[in-house]
Structure formats: structure tokens, C-alpha cells
């Protein structure tokens, strides 16, 4: 699926009131060559080490600090994390997002 079609599907589903945990665009983008290039660049910039704990891991995942720039991430929007630290960073991002919503009320 192209990224354009994925965005179109997301838009149509939003019009119909369908809510998904992850969007079609996210799923298509994460499997795209553009994401693969950004992912590899983030891991290389981190020196093949987890940016949280510093361990040199064979397998690193790239964490989105936020999704505001999804598809157009800058290097500072991403961080390379090991399999232990990535779930913690995801939980912290979700907690911060919830806290911001409560604070705005």
C-alpha cells in the first residue's frame, strides 16, 4: 500500500468514526524504505548503542519521541533504544501525553 492510499484510508475511516490503535499510514510508513533509511541513520548516529542505558546491543529499536513529525522525522525526534529500554520510553511518552491532556482542562 502506498503512503498516499494509507493516508486516504485513515481519512475515510475518521469520517466514518472508525478508530484504530495504529493508523494505516503508520503501518505503511514503518515498512517503507524511507523509514528504513531514517532508522538506520538513528542507530548509526547513536554509535550502535542504546541512547538510554548505553549498552551496545545487536538489536536496537528506534523510538519516536513524539508522532508530530511522523513521516518527516528529524534526527532529534528519534532515539535508538535496546529491547529493555524501548518499552519504558513508550510508557513515558504515553504518560506525558496523558498528563498534558489533563493539565489543559
RACOR-V74275 format. One line per field, one symbol per residue. phi: phi as a letter, one per 20 degrees, with the letter a starting at -180 (. if undefined). A space follows every 10 residues. Layout:
phi: ???
This chain:
phi: .fffffffff fffffenedc fceffgffff deffffffff fffffemlcf fednfedfdc ddeefbdfdg ncfegfecbe cffeefffff ffffffffff fffff
